[in-house]
Amino acid sequence: MATPKKRSSTRNARNAKIASLSEHTEQGADSLLTTNHGVKINDDQNSLKAGNRGPTLLEDFIMREKITHFDHERIPERIVHARGSAAHGVFKVYKPMTAYTKANFLTDTATETPVFVRFSTVAGSRGSSDLARDVRGFAVKFYTQEGNFDLVGNNMPVFFIQDAVKFPDLIHAVKPEPHNEIPQAASAHDTFWDFISLMPESAHMIMWVMSDRAIPRSLRMMEGFGVHTFRLINARGESHFVKFHWKPLLGVHSVAWDEAQNISGKDPDFHRRDLWEAIESGAFPEWELGVQIIPEKDEHKFEFDLLDPTKLIPEEIVPVQRIGKMTLNRNPDNFFAETEQVAFHVGHIVPGIDFTNDPLMQGRLFSYTDTQLIRLGGPNLTDRWCPYIITSVMATCGSKSIPEERATIPIRWVAVVPSRQR
């Protein structure tokens, strides 16, 4: 039997714990439960029935709302890059890049541009292991003063194919076998190697996938690449080709294959946990943005095609200039709403940045829009990731059509001068 002294000690310890939790606790004693539309209710645990043991009534709008919301609260996972982790941050350019581009976030050193970054594996499902041997997605959404710019890349500088028309074949080959859904998040099966053996252009990428780059020590310790060759356009209309790079200030580190297998068995959330805990503890990960810039007139001075995504530009030929720094300093408030519903698109560019004729890039310009339509529910999708500027569109009905405060203003067409400048 516990003595009074022991009981008092236990009670004091319990009270101290309650006190320490109080600032992180919400008390709902004086608040009322409501429906999604604010109607106060006192019971959402029992459906409305015809009599004590009768059938449930269709008129029970509270039950219908609750179940309908649940049935629709998860959008489809991505076909590729389903397994992801993300964080918020900022980007700041070191020096004005006005000689090459008119993009404000690359020319104004006083501007701190908000960013949202999503890291991912490619082949596995949303519940697969973080440490599968795979390419890692490295997608950055810049919320610039001129609209959103999405740099949707990987942690490897090249890709498997030259033309987007082959992309469905590549993904069908690397995904699990259709009859038994095996193997998960792994390319160690015949269909993938059948594809690779018949696609000589994939040889370069395979060297990267079979290297240590495919099993990074941390998301904070891997490089990022835009993969494609983009264009930078300055205020005079002059064009330069550019390759984008992300250089981690922690350096590039990997684990050994045996370590990756052991970690996957013990903690499949290893990378997600590492990124989250680093940011929560104030150890903010940082990358420098690097560029390789080539005047467009010099396109054919190289022994390889600058627009071929299976090739890289050797850094000893065209050095990488480090022009700015990105810092990730805040975790998502709602992981699913932010990390899963974010919609990146290669076609989200701003004035001063443009596309090239890279056939893989050209295909992505269509495919990313098409993918987001099915994932996020049609062309009038609700985009949490709208620019940090006032939008003005000539559309009615459907979410994201016109700003809420202008919903009562009739839409009127006026004479305008078309502009497609970038």
PyMOL commands that set and color helices and strands:
alter all, ss='L'
color gray80, all
select helices_A, chain A and resi 4-22+61-71+104-106+164-174+190-197+200-209+212-214+219-221+257-266+270-280+296-301+335-340+359-376+404-406
alter helices_A, ss='H'
color red, helices_A
select strands_A, chain A and resi 84-93+113-121+136-144+147-154+224-225+230-233+239-248+286-295+321-330+353-354
alter strands_A, ss='S'
color yellow, strands_A
deselect
rebuild
show_as cartoon
